[in-house]
Amino acid sequence: MSKQEFEQFYKALGGVGALPLEPTNPYYVPIFEHAPSKDPIDRLRLKITLAESQSVNLLTGFRGNGKSTQLRRLKTLLEGDGCYVVLVDMTQYVLMTKPPEISDFILSLMAALAIESEQAGYGSISESYWTRLVSFLKSTKIVVESLELDGKVEEVGVALGLQLKTEPTFKQRLQLALRGHVTGLVRDARAFVVELVTAIRKQTGDPDKKVVLLVDSVEQIRGVGTDAQQVHDSVVNLFSGHAANLQFDFLHLVYTVPPFLIPLAPNSGLNFGGNSIVSWPNIHVRARNGTPDEVGLRVMREIIERRHSNWEHIFSKDQLNRLAASSGGDVRDYFRLIRDCLISVMLSTKHDVHVDDVTLDDAEAQLRNELLPIAAEDGRWLERIRKSKDAALESTGDLPRLARFLDSNLIMNYLNGEPWYDIHPLLVAEVAKYAKPNDANPPA
């Protein structure tokens, strides 16, 4: 195999190849479509199509495991059902590393919806919303100089979205200024949504047209360093304490939420009208008893086949299965392991041989090292999770620590028949050190 072909293989697993895919993209591989009763996305589709005037659903899953791609499939399915669907990526409107409050989150959400609606031909509606917002900010004595409220109204939304995404001090000033004015802010947002839905229904000639807003990437809000706990707490507060403010008349919403929200706010689904949280799991590369799942491994191989059909010139089937198993079904880690192997081969003098197992060892060791070190107390808990295949939570006081496990990919979520957890496969040997002397593995 030539150096150029190695480079093509490597590039196919990153950059554009790693972005969310449309269902029509040749890289797209069906995962649950063969079993609709087990398909979380088809479940969401049915919940929305059966809902009446409005609804809210929460979709969770680990960052990088394909949720954004699946939201695009959901959009296609809903459009096939006759819905009008808007998909927004909140990374373009939210500063993901700072605590959100209901005020700036609503403003970010409306900025995203207004900009999308303007691009779809509903500019007069979005302009009307920004006019009301400017009037509201001025009437409540909230002056945010950097928005240039006396400038062009149509530029307010763009300026607001940009500064909420990039300026921590602006975000903090706005949060402080809007505390005590949330009711008015939500009222104007709801009026905008009703106006927009009405306009869409009038233009399409369908008075019952369902309008759906898919809100992607909210699960990527996460703090770093000393901000981590505050950001976690603010996300929990947003989706539990302010659930009522995240619902809008005549609008069907799907919010992506981080996995840690489930144990930290177990009633979140009830707060949004009773819909249970839908999980998009990792690909099932293993059963609960640890045995390989050939169906999932075949999916993982097909993911590579779609990107580089000559992969068998470099990896054997067993080697690719090994990397899939080592990733735990996390596509992001899977691509990373394969790319590390490709780099090692490209740095060698030969390009006409298979990757050897030592190269796989090295790639796995690099990924494992990024998950370490593990504190002894964490190790004992992770060992309980490995054995029980559930969260093994001993007290509610430990919920923030469980959230950290989920957020850092130390544990993974699967859905073979029913939801279950396991530790990252590359940590099994490390965590086994914390097993009690007489512990035995649970029966298969």
N, C-alpha and C positions, 0 to 999 in steps of 0.2 A: 504494500500500500504506500502511495506517495505521501510526502510531507503535506502537500496541498489537500489531500483527502483527509488526513488527520485534522488539519485546521478546519476544514468544512464540518467535520463531525463535531469538533469542539464548539464551533460557533453556533451550530444548530441547537445546542443545549443551553445557550445563554443569549443575552440581548433580546432580539426580537423573538427568538424561539422560547424565551421564558415568560413572555408577556401573556396576559389572558387571551384565550383563543375564542373565536366565533365557532359555532357548531359546524359551519361549512369549511373551516380551515382544514387542509389536508393533514395537519399535525394532530387534529383532534381525535381522541380515542374514547369511544363509549365505555362507561364503567358500570352503571346500573341500568342502562336502558334495556338490557335483556331481561330484567326482572323488575317491572314497574312497581310491584307491591313493596319493593325494598328501596325504591328510588326516592331519596329525600327531595329532589327537585320536582319530580312529578307529584309528590305529596303537597309541596308548596303550591304548585300550579292548581291542583284540585281545590285546596283550601280557598284560594283567591277566587276562582271561577264560581265556587258555591256561595261565597260571601255576598251579602246584599249591598247595603249602602256604603260601607267602609270596613276596613280591617287593617290589622297590624300583625305581621309575623316576624319572628327573630330567627336568623340563620347564623349558626356558629360553626367553627372549625378552626384548625390551626393555620396560622399564617403561611401561605405558600403551598397549601394542599389542594388548590384548584377551585376555591369558592368563586373567584372572579370569573373564571371560565364558565362555571356552572350557572352563574347569574345571567350570563349572556345566552345560555341555553334556555333558561327560564324566560327570558325576554322573548326569544323566538317562539317558545311554546305558547305564551300568553297572547302574543300577537296573532298566532294561529287560531286562538280562541276568540279573537275579535276585540281584544283589549288594546288600549292606547298605552304604551309603556315608555317610561323615561328611566334611563340608567345613569346614575351620577357616581363619580369616583370622588369620595370625600378627601382623599389625599391632596386634591387640588384646592381645597377650601378650608382645611383644618390643620392647625399646627399640632402634629401627632405626638409630640413629646411633652406637652403641657396640659395641666388639668382643664377639661372642658366644663363649662357651666351651661345651664339650660339657655341662657341668653345668647352667648356666642355660638352655641350649637344650632339654635333655631336660625340665627342670622346666616350662618354658613350654609345650612340646608336650603334656605330661601334663595340665597345667592346662587347656589348650584341650580335650583329649579328654574329661577328666573332666566339665567343665562341659557340653559337648555331650551326653555320655552321660546326665547327670543330667536334662537337658531332655527326652531321649528316653525317660525312664522307668527308667533304670538307676542311680538315685541311691544305692542300697545298695552298688553296686560302687565308685562313685567315693568314697563315704564311707570304704569299707574301705581304698582307696589312701591317702587323706589321713591316716587313722589310722596306717597303716604309715609314712608319710613323717614324721609328727610323732615317732613312736617312733624312727625312724632318726636324725633330727636330734638328738634328745636323747641317744641311746645313743652317738653319735659325738662328743658334747660340742660339737656345732654349735648354738649358741643364737643365733637371729635374733630379737631382741626385738620388732621392729616387726611380726612375724607373729602375736604373741600366741599362742604355741603352747599355752598353757593355756586358751585360749578355746574357742569352739565349733569342732569339727573341720570341720564342713561349710563354715565360712567361710575355712578356710585356703587353699583353692584360689583363691577370688576375691581374697583379699588378696595371695597370691603373684603371680598374674597381673598385678594392678594395679601392684604395686611393681616387678616386673621390667620393666614397660612404661614406667613414669614416673620411677623413682628411680635415677639413675646410681650414687649412692653405695651404695645397697642392693645393686644388681647386683654391684658390685665386691666388697663384703663377702661376699656369698654365694659368688662365684667363688673368693675366697681361702679361705673356710672349707671348701669342698667339694673343693678340690684334694687328691688322695690318697684320696678317698672315692667316686670315679666308679663303681667296680665295684659297690658296694652300691646306689648310686643307680639305675644301669641295671638291676640285678637286680630291684629293687622295681618299676620301670617295666614291665619285661617281665612280671612276675607280674600286674600290673594289666591289661595288655593281654590276656593269656591268659584271665584271669577274665572280662573284658568280652566277648571273642569267644565264650567258652563260654556266657555268659548269653544273648547274642544268638541263637546257634544253638539253644539250648534253647527260647527264647521263640518263635522262628519255626518250630520243629519241623523244621529242616533241619540235620542234623549236619555237612553239608559247606558251609554257607553261607559265601560269601566276604565278608569284612569289609574295606572299603577306606577308607583315610584319605587325603584330599586336603589337602595342606598348602600353602596359598596365601600369597603375598606375601613369602616368604623372600628373593626377589630384590631386595626393597626395602631390605635391610640395606646401608647405605652410610655411610661416614664423611664428615665435613666438615672442611675445614681440615687441621690437623696430625694429626687422627685418621684421615684417609682411608686411608693406607697400612696402618695397623694393623688397621683394620676389614676391608680387602680380604684381608690375610694371614690373619686369624682365620676368615673365611668359607672360604677355601681349605683351611685346616687342619681345619675342621669336617667338610667333605665329602670330604676325602682321608684325613687322619690318623685320623679317628674314624668312618669309614664303618660299621664293624662295630657300633658303638653306636647307629646310627640305623636298625637293622633289628630287627624284632620278630617273634617266632614267631606264625604264623597270621594275620598282618596284611599287607595289600597297601598299599603307600604310594606316593604321588606327591609329591615335593618340587619346588616351583618354585625355581630357582636363577638367579643373575645370569649374564648372558652372559659376563662375564670369567672365570667358572669353567672354561669349555671350554678356552681356551688355557693357563690357569694350572694346571689340574689335568686334563690330557688323559685320564687313566685313571680318572676318576671313575665312569664307567659300569661298568668292570670291577670296581671296588671294591664295587659294589652288585649283584653277581651276574651281570654281563656284559651287562646291558641298555644299549644305546647311549643317549646323551642325546638327547631329542627336542626340537627347536626349533620354536617358534611364530614364524614370520617376519612381517615387515611385509607388508602387502598389495602385490601385484605391480603397481605402477603403471608399471613400466618393465622392459624386457628388459636382458640383460647389456650389449648394445651401446648402450644408452641410448634406444632407440626406445620410444615409448609402448606400454603393454600395455592394449589396449582392454578386456579382460576385467576387469582390476583397476580401471581407471578407472570402469567401469560399476558395480562393487561400491561404490566410493567415492561415486558419485552416488546410489546407492540408499540408502546410509547416511543421506544428507541428505534424500532423498525421504521416508524413513520418519519423519523428525523434523519436516519442514516441506514439505508437498507443493507449496507455492507458491513454492519457491525460485527458479523461473525469472522471477518478477517482479522479482528483485533481481540475480541472476547469470545470465549466459549459460552455455550448456553448455561453451563453450571456456574461460570464466573459471573455472568449477568444476573442470574438468580441470586447468587450470594450477595451482590451489591444491592439488589432490590430488598432482600431480607434484612441486610444491615441498615438500610434506610428506614425500616419500619413501615414502608409504604408511603413515606413522605417524599413526594416528587422532587421537592427542592433539594433535600439531602441526597437523593438518588442521582440527580444531575451533577451535584457537586462531587460525589465520589467518582463518577465516570470521568468527569473533566479532569480531576486530579490524576487519574490513571493516564489519561491521554497526554497530559503535560509531561508526566514522567517518561513516557515513551518518546515523545518529541524531543526531549532533552538527551535521549540516548543516541547512539550512532546507527541503530538499525530500525527500519520502519517496515520490515517485511515479516515480523514475527508476532505471535500472540502476546498479549500482556501476561506476565507471569504472576503467580500468586503472591510473591513478595511485594509486587507493586500494589496489589489489592490490600495487603496487610498495611502498607504505608499509608494508603489513602484512608483506610478505616481508622488508623491510629491518629491521623491529623484531625479527623472529625471528632473522635472520642476525646482528644485532648481539649477541644473547645468546650466540651460539656463538663469538664473537670476543673477544679477539684470538687468533691462532694463532702460536705461536713458530715460527721458521724451521725448526728441526729437526723439529718436528711436521708442518709444512707439506710438507716433502720426503717424509716417510713417507706422509702422506695422499695425496700425488700418486702414489706407487707403488701404493697400494691402489686408487686410482681407475683406474689403467691395468691392473693385474693382476687385479682383482676377487677377490683373496684377501688374507690378512692381511699378506703381504709382510714377514714377520718375519725379521730378519737374525740375531738371537741371542736365546737364552732370557733374557738379561739385560734385554731390552726388553719382556718380558711385562707388567710392571706398567704401562708406558706404554700398551700396547695395551688393557689393562683400562680405563684412563682414557678412551681413545677410545670404547670400547663403552659405558661407563657414562654418558658425557656426550652420547651420541647424535651424536658426530662421524662415526661410521660406522654403517652399517645392514646388517642381515642379510636376505637373500632366499632363496627356494627355488624358482626356476624350473628344474625338472628336477633340479638339484643345488644345494647351499648355495653362496652366494657373498656377498661384501661389496661395498659401495660407500660413498663418502662422502656426507654429507648434501647433497642437491641444491643447497641455497642456498649451499654453500661451494665450488662448482665453480670459479667465477671467481677466488675468493681463493686457492684451492690451486693453480690453474694458474700462478700467479706463481713457483711453486717447481719447475716443470718444467725439465729440462735442455734446453739450446738445441736439440739435435738429436732430442729425444724425439718420437716419433710415436705416435698413438693405435693401440691394438691393433686387428686386424681384427675386424669384426662377427661 
